[in-house]
């Protein structure tokens, strides 16, 4: 499942295969969660307080599921 990445959260690439990782949300501690579909690898990156507030659930955020 991927969520639209808020403006304050940067893109992240997989350290193993180099593909762009899917943004899957933020934790309340200020970490953004990313997932590589190729390597099945999850990576958490500290993005700070402002990004956490920007990704709070509301009607503007849409989630998509990859059904492959």
C-alpha positions as semicolon CSV with decimal commas, in nm:
position;residue;x (nm);y (nm);z (nm)
1;X;0,000;0,000;0,000
2;X;0,137;0,343;-0,092
3;X;0,016;0,681;0,027
4;X;0,071;1,009;-0,155
5;X;0,394;1,155;-0,015
6;X;0,351;1,495;0,160
7;X;0,559;1,786;0,029
8;X;0,784;1,791;0,337
9;X;0,888;1,428;0,291
10;X;1,164;1,355;0,040
11;X;1,192;1,061;-0,197
12;X;1,396;0,762;-0,091
13;X;1,573;0,498;-0,301
14;X;1,639;0,136;-0,210
15;X;1,999;0,081;-0,097
16;X;1,997;-0,267;-0,256
17;X;1,840;-0,228;-0,603
18;X;1,835;0,153;-0,647
19;X;1,463;0,176;-0,730
20;X;1,251;0,451;-0,577
21;X;1,078;0,321;-0,265
22;X;0,704;0,362;-0,205
23;X;0,605;0,599;0,075
24;X;0,378;0,414;0,315
25;X;0,317;0,674;0,587
26;X;0,470;0,834;0,893
27;X;0,496;0,728;1,255
28;X;0,409;0,962;1,539
29;X;0,778;0,971;1,637
30;X;0,857;1,156;1,312
31;X;0,977;0,867;1,096
32;X;0,865;0,821;0,737
33;X;0,818;0,461;0,626
34;X;0,926;0,348;0,280
35;X;0,895;0,010;0,111
36;X;1,079;-0,142;-0,187
37;X;0,853;-0,373;-0,386
38;X;1,144;-0,543;-0,561
39;X;1,350;-0,632;-0,253
40;X;1,060;-0,647;-0,005
41;X;1,265;-0,408;0,209
42;X;1,123;-0,155;0,459
43;X;1,322;0,154;0,548
44;X;1,236;0,415;0,812
45;X;1,384;0,766;0,785
46;X;1,358;1,042;1,045
47;X;1,180;1,338;0,885
48;X;1,090;1,540;1,195
49;X;0,776;1,688;1,344
50;X;0,647;1,904;1,050
51;X;0,622;1,607;0,813
52;X;0,424;1,406;1,067
53;X;0,160;1,679;1,088
54;X;0,147;1,707;0,709
55;X;0,061;1,341;0,668
56;X;-0,214;1,324;0,927
57;X;-0,514;1,130;0,795
58;X;-0,779;1,343;0,628
59;X;-0,999;1,338;0,321
60;X;-0,713;1,467;0,101
61;X;-0,495;1,154;0,141
62;X;-0,565;0,862;-0,086
63;X;-0,417;0,517;-0,052
64;X;-0,355;0,273;-0,333
65;X;-0,283;-0,095;-0,304
66;X;-0,056;-0,281;-0,539
67;X;-0,236;-0,604;-0,622
68;X;0,043;-0,766;-0,826
